[in-house]
Amino acid sequence: MMRTENFTDELLLKLSLSTYKRIPSPKPSLTAKSGALICFSLLLSSLISSGQTCAPTTQLGVWNFSNASDEQITSNIAPTGGAYSGCATLTLFRNDGGSNSIYNSTSNPSDISGDYGPVRSAPKSICTGTWDRATAFSRYMTLRINVPAGKPFNLYGLSFWQITMDRTKSGGSFVANNQPEFYRVRLLKNGSIIWTGAQKNTNKQPWTDYRTPPASSAWVQYSSGTDGFPTQTTDGSSAVTYEFQITAYQSTNSSASQEIWDLDDIVVLGCCGCPTPATPVANNVARCGSGPVTLTASGCSGTYNWYSAASGGSPVATGSTFTTPSIAATSTYYVSCKVGTCESNRDPAQAIINPIPATPTGTDIARCGPGPVSLTATGCTSGTLTWYSAPSGGTVLKTGAIYSISNLTTTSTYYVNCRLSTGCTSSRDAVTATIRPKPTLAVTATNCSADLTTYSVNFTSNGTVTTDKGTVLGNTITDIPNGETVTLIATLNGCTTTVTAQKDCSCPPLNPPTSGGDQTICASDPLPTLTVSVGAGQAANWYDAEGNPVASDTTAFTPTGPGTFQVETFDRTTGCTSVEKINIRLTVNDTPTLTAIGVEATCDSTGTVINDDAQIILSDFPEGARYQYSEGDTFDVGIPSTPTVIPPGGVIVNNLDNPTMPQAYTVRVYNATNDCYTDEQVTINPSDCTPDCNVEVITSSLPNARVGTAYSQTITATGGTLPYAFTLAAGQLPTGLSLDAATGRIAGTPTATGSFTISLRVTDTNGCSATLPLTVLDVEPNPVCALTMTVSPGLCQTATNTYTLNGSLRILNNTSGGTITVSDGLRSTTLTATSATTSLPFSLTGLPSDGTTHNLVATLSGCASASATYTAPGSCSQPAGTRLVVDKYVSASRAKLGDVLTYTLVLSNVGPTTATNVVVKDSTTTGLSYVAGSASVPTGTSFTPGVPVSYWSVAAISAGQSLSLTLQARVDSSGILYNQTSIPGDTATVCTSVPVKVCVGEVYTFRLTVAPGRASYQWYKDGLVMAGATTNVLDVSSPGSYSLAVDNTAGQCPDFSCCPFIVEEDTLPTFQAVALPATCVGATAQANGQIVLRGFQPAYTYQYSAGASFNPAASLSGAAKGIPASGVIVNTLANPVSSASYTVRVYNGSGCYQDVTVQLSSTACTCPPDVCSPFVIKQTKRGARIGDR
């Protein structure tokens, strides 16, 4: 009977017996060894595989039965060819010399008689004998499995059937109940025991029960599930020998020499290794959105099997490619390679479903006319926007959220989609760029107005036209100011076209006026009228030599003095003037100046009058002047008859008689080079030689003097004949005083005290004199004014790290009082003292606690200064040994209004300890404005801006560390601008000079003052020493750069020593102004008189007022404003009844101004009535007459 068993995941090698048959009598032929039980050898017919196969066929091979002896049964258990050839060799034998015999029976199988009893074999069986021992494994059957090197092999266990019969042959007869009771099995590997099974009872059966095979449940099986059998695996790296030893034994040694134990159906549980094919390779395949995916594998020489799971299950497809069903999410499939029955591991492959992005949204755009266009789209946050020229297919134009076209000429539609990094794209959105047509606009003509002050523009357009100047009337724009550019804007369907036009209605060339001739007069003559002639409808404008207007719209001009006058032609209609001016000169020759005196006849030594020596003496006359004279108080007949050069000394006559009564004479003096003259009258009085001594001294006493104080006292007198002569009649003046003999002034500075008795004499020209009686002049000592000072520094205030300095001043010999300045060189306070003040308290607060020595100085004009030295308290905000310093830098030492300055503050810790909670104070003078948000603050610090003080707070600064902060300020005023940074114990100051602008010709004085009390002062102008400028005050009245050098202030900037005070003069604005009279409409004058400016700069501003001088309080134009490009500052002036004056003031950027006065002539729109203008004739010169002396 054939039997097959199925085992999961194992190959069962089964040694199977043939069908069971009873061996009948007669007994067979045997081959036996002497003294041994005669048993039967087994012929194992074949090897059958069960369960999974591990070779291409289910028949692995056959047992190549060999029976070299009756003690062994050997067989090769592998196929005869292929990869598994020689897998293993199996040998069955006994270890005690007993024999295995093959018994062939031809008797009746049902016969149970005979010497050997029934055996379960048909036709072959195996039996063992001599099992009479009480010890396991003293006798045993061995099943040896030899596995050669290079052949993998798995051993899972052993299965067999066993039985012991209830009778045993002994001496030809059977003895009941003498057979083995127990059996065991053990496994050896390469000769070493690696496992021993538990003891089990033998299967005892009656003799007569073995005529049929036992049920399968009677089998014995050893595997990993029973008795802890260890599964064995070899990898073929070396040869391995396994041995199953099967033993039977009794509880005690048997006296019987022969027992029968029968083994049948021996099965080895195991298999030869199956070669695993190489795992195929399959790649992941992705698609966009739901649908089937085709996967492809390679690397298999057999059959590709596709699975939906990593293990188990059945293939869902075969072949190198596999198309999945439609899937909506990413799924994983697996592929293996199967060669015959051997299958490789499975390789995973993903069918990836990538999402399709949403369609982006594009924004349509429109523009006017061809030009650049930028299209935009949104809605593709995780992908890339791609632009196309067609709704599908087409060319990729650009990627990104913006697609810019440099010049689009026609309306076009573009398409945009969203492309993810997976390559999946959305549908395309259409985006349209519309090109709207721009309106047409063209200027066809430009025309000037009659007065050339405006012009008009003609145009054509298919749109609505607006303009920035003038008035639009139909297709014309009128009233555009002359020379200005007008902008025309045409609008149509939201699109515009812009063009500009400009017309220069400059004046046409005009001929200059024709001069009426230069004029020359004497200063005593009336001023003449200068005239010019011009063409019809024209007048003339008159200017002085500097170009300042003096008259307008007139051909006749009466100047107020001599000079050269420029005259231009003026067109009354257009207001235009000739480019060329002519010059007309008025020369006014000065009349000579002189002094004429009449000198009376002299007296001789006897007091008698000398009758013929009276004189006329001239003085202070021009060089080369000529003269004549005549008797009387008007000039008549000149003596001499022709003008004669005045002799040196000026005595023109010295032999006049002594008159009996006063005699008048008229002297006429002519210039040397022309006949302009001056008449002077002199009188010769009768001479009286009797002297009149009536001199009298008015001064009665002299005030006391004081040593060191300037003294001045003048002696006054009356009567007598001047001049006086003053002399010292008695005594001596104090040292340092002197007497002026001509004036009688006693002056000087006394140098010593004392009482001095003196007498003074006054003598007149006639020798008459008077004497000041003896008087005492006392010189008193001068008391010395002096200051004394005491100071007391307070304690450091923890909250501010500052202290207060208290002190008091005493004033000795205070005579005048004044302002007392108390200063340490950087900080100061002032006190006010009267002449009665003797003491004053003072205090300086907010001083930094820095532990340094300070010198305090108090000064009062006229008093000796006082000083005191003290030491400030140490810092109460930092650890002992902390030393902080600050530095300050500025981006420019010179700037102008509106500039932005950059300041850099540097705080350094040069001490050995970390400083904490440091507050840096930054102060600016007036004229600097902090630029909001400009501070660049280091990390870990904060900045609080303020006006004028800001604070920089530093939480901590380590030893050796420096921190920098920058900020900006705008320059708002001129002068010297200071910025100071301070911490307790250190201060840094920087400055910037901003020039002060003044106007040329302006009279000004800037007083520069610094603190008094220094040892020396020296002022410089433009780097050069200013002689005599050695005090603390300097008055500046001319342009230049002024600086100061003082003692003991190196590195500080308290005054003008670091930055100079700069004064710059700015030129006055230049321009011309004309007044254009009102025009007529019929017989009515219009209110359209104009004032027009020319030759000005665009940046100038103006004001004007009525009158011949400018009145700021009555400005007719309001505040200063920019001058229109046309120069017309007013065109609405009323027509005056008579000529009216207006004064125009023009300013430049520095505020410097120039005034020009113009005359607005009255316009007569009807002819005036005739009037009679009589001539007045006056004789100014005549020839000499007969009889003239």
Secondary structure by P-SEA (a helix, b strand, c coil): cbbbbbbccccccccccccbbbbcccccbbbbcccccbbbbbbbcccccccccccccccccccccccccccbbbbbcccccccccccbbbbbbccccbbbbbbbbcccccccccccccccccccbbbbccccccccccbbbbbbbbbcccbbbbbccccbbbbbcccccccccccccccccccbbbbbcccccccccccccccccccccccccccccccccccccccbbbbbbbcccbbbbbbbbbbbbccccccccbbbbbbcbbbbbbbcbbbbccbbbbbbbbbccbbbbbbbbcccccbbbbbccccccccccccccccccccccbbbbbbbbbccccccbbbbbbbbbbbbbcbbbbbbbbbccccbbbbbbcccccbbbbbbcccccccccccccbbbbccccccbbbbbbbbcccccccbbbbbbbbbbbbbbbbbccccccccccbbbbbbccccccccccccccccccccccccbbbbbbbbcccbbbbbbbbbcccccccccccccbbbbbcccccbbbbbccccccbbbbbbccccccccccccbbbbccbbbbbbbbbcccccccccbbbbbbbbbbbcccbbbbbbccccccccccccccccccccccccccccccccccccccccccccccccccccccccccccccbbbbbbbbbccccccbbbbbbbbccccccccccccccccccccccccbbbbbbbbbbcccccbbbbbcccccccccccccccccccccccccccccbbbbbbccccccccccbbbbbbbbbbbbbccbbbbbbcccccccbbbbbbbbbbcccccccbbbbbccccbbbbbbccccccccccccccccccbbbbbbbbcccbbbbbbbbbccccccccccbbbbbbbbbccccccccbbbbbbbbbbccccccccbbbbbbbbccccccccccccccccbbbbbcccbbbbbbccccccbbbbbbbbbbbccccbbbbbbbcccbbbbbbbbbbbbbcccccbbbbbbccccccbbbbbccccccccccccbbbbccbbbbbbbbccccccccccccccbbbbbbbcccbbbbbbcccccccccccccccccccccccccccccccccccccccccccbbbbcccccccccccccccbbbbbbbbbcccccbbbbbbbbbbbbcccccbbbbbbbbbbcccccccccc
